[in-house]
Amino acid sequence: MGDLNIGLLLIMIIGGAAGLLSTIFLVISLPATIVWKIYRKITKGIPLMY
């Protein structure tokens, strides 16, 4: 690791963490939104595309 710049390594770690966090957010929020819309459709009769 002699010629690898510490700043470049820091940018790689921060960028990787940002990508990981955004992926986790999408994986959790998309199914949660679908379940929430189905729940509202069943309980309150609100259309899915509203």
Contacts in CASP RR format, 6 or more apart in sequence:
PFRMAT RR
TARGET T0000
AUTHOR 0000-0000-0000
METHOD contacts of the structure
MODEL  1
MGDLNIGLLLIMIIGGAAGLLSTIFLVISLPATIVWKIYRKITKGIPLMY
37 48 0 8 1.000
38 48 0 8 1.000
40 46 0 8 1.000
41 47 0 8 1.000
41 48 0 8 1.000
END
